Amino acid sequence: TRLSARCEHERWRSGTTAVAAALDAKSMVIAWVGDSAAYVLSSPTNLRKITNAHVPTNEEEARRVEQDGGQLLYIQGELRVNGVLNLTRALGDIGGRPMISPKADTIVVERDVSQYLLLLTCDGISELFNDSEVLDMIKSFVAKHSSKRELASI
């Protein structure tokens, strides 16, 4: 890809996770690499994560890494690809290829009137907070910043 070629040319060694969304009136297309996550809030108490993290503990990802010649090693109690990254997919990380794949997963979610919110998060959120804590943060934000009574009661 162009990004991979530029990383090699510029000798960039680092990488990143990503999540993106494209929405129209009927559906949402979500694409992600790594452990950045997307959530849909479809009622005041129903927050659903709609992405699966690309991590070595995911059996399908672990199998792909090993088929691509990688090793999964526990380092200080955490499973890592070749003893380095705790991710199996990322943008960049040229030195980890082909075990660290830049290929995004995608999913199409049909939109309906019950969906209040689409939340895209970086790995700093998805690694540190469980789904219940993310829901609490959303409720707190909406209560502070919403002028609509209906949303403020979330």
C-alpha positions in Angstrom: 0.0 0.0 0.0 1.0 3.6 -0.3 1.2 3.9 3.5 3.5 0.9 3.7 5.8 2.2 1.0 6.0 5.6 2.6 6.8 4.0 6.0 9.6 2.1 4.4 11.0 5.1 2.5 10.9 7.4 5.5 12.1 4.6 7.8 9.2 4.9 10.1 9.2 2.0 12.5 6.1 2.7 14.7 2.5 2.0 14.0 -1.0 2.7 15.2 -4.4 1.2 15.7 -7.4 2.8 14.0 -11.2 2.8 13.7 -13.3 4.7 11.2 -16.9 4.9 10.2 -18.9 5.9 7.1 -22.6 6.5 7.7 -25.6 7.0 5.5 -29.3 7.1 6.3 -29.6 3.3 6.3 -26.3 1.8 7.5 -22.9 2.3 9.1 -19.7 0.8 7.7 -17.1 0.4 10.4 -13.4 -0.5 9.6 -10.7 -1.1 12.2 -7.2 -2.5 12.8 -5.8 -3.3 16.2 -7.7 -2.7 19.4 -9.4 0.6 18.8 -13.1 0.0 19.3 -16.5 1.0 18.0 -19.7 0.9 20.2 -23.4 1.5 19.5 -25.6 2.9 22.2 -29.1 1.7 21.4 -30.9 2.5 24.6 -29.9 4.3 27.8 -28.5 1.1 29.2 -27.5 -0.9 26.1 -24.0 -0.2 24.9 -22.7 -2.8 22.5 -19.2 -3.2 21.2 -19.4 -3.9 17.5 -15.7 -4.6 16.9 -13.4 -7.4 17.9 -9.9 -6.5 19.0 -7.0 -7.8 16.8 -5.0 -9.2 19.7 -3.0 -12.4 20.2 -5.6 -13.8 22.7 -8.1 -13.9 19.8 -7.8 -17.5 18.6 -8.4 -16.6 14.9 -5.8 -13.9 15.0 -3.3 -16.1 16.8 -3.7 -18.8 14.2 -3.1 -16.2 11.4 0.0 -14.9 13.1 1.4 -18.4 13.5 0.6 -19.3 9.8 2.5 -16.2 8.8 5.6 -17.4 10.7 5.1 -15.5 13.9 5.5 -16.7 17.5 3.2 -15.9 20.4 5.2 -15.4 23.6 4.2 -14.4 27.1 6.2 -11.4 28.2 5.6 -10.3 31.8 2.2 -12.1 31.8 1.0 -10.6 28.5 0.8 -12.5 25.2 2.7 -10.8 22.5 3.6 -11.3 18.8 7.2 -12.3 18.6 7.6 -11.1 22.1 7.0 -7.5 21.1 3.5 -6.2 20.2 0.3 -7.1 22.1 -1.6 -6.5 18.7 -1.9 -8.6 15.6 -2.9 -5.8 13.2 -1.8 -2.2 12.9 -1.1 0.5 10.4 2.6 0.9 10.1 4.8 -1.5 12.1 6.6 -2.5 8.9 9.2 -4.5 10.9 6.4 -6.8 12.2 5.1 -7.8 8.8 3.6 -10.2 7.7 2.6 -11.2 11.3 1.4 -7.7 12.1 -1.2 -7.2 9.4 -2.4 -3.8 8.1 -5.6 -5.4 6.8 -8.7 -3.8 8.3 -11.8 -5.8 9.3 -15.1 -4.2 8.2 -18.7 -4.7 9.3 -21.9 -3.2 8.1 -24.5 -2.3 10.8 -28.0 -1.4 9.7 -29.2 1.8 11.3 -32.5 2.0 13.2 -34.2 4.6 15.4 -33.2 3.0 18.6 -29.5 3.9 18.1 -28.6 7.0 20.1 -24.9 7.1 19.5 -21.9 5.6 17.6 -18.8 5.9 19.6 -15.3 5.4 18.1 -12.5 5.0 20.6 -8.7 4.7 20.6 -7.0 1.8 22.2 -6.3 4.0 25.3 -10.0 3.7 26.1 -10.6 0.1 25.0 -7.5 -1.1 27.0 -8.2 0.8 30.2 -12.0 0.7 30.6 -14.6 -2.1 30.4 -17.9 -1.6 28.6 -19.8 -0.7 31.8 -17.2 2.1 32.5 -17.5 3.4 28.9 -21.3 3.5 29.4 -20.8 5.5 32.6 -18.5 8.0 30.8 -21.1 8.5 28.1 -23.9 9.1 30.6 -21.7 11.6 32.4 -20.8 13.4 29.3 -24.4 13.6 28.0 -25.6 14.8 31.4 -23.1 17.6 31.4 -23.4 18.7 27.8 -26.9 17.9 26.5 -29.6 20.4 26.2 -32.2 17.8 25.3 -34.0 16.4 28.3 -34.5 13.0 26.6 -30.7 12.5 26.1 -29.8 14.0 29.5 -31.7 11.2 31.2 -29.5 8.5 29.6 
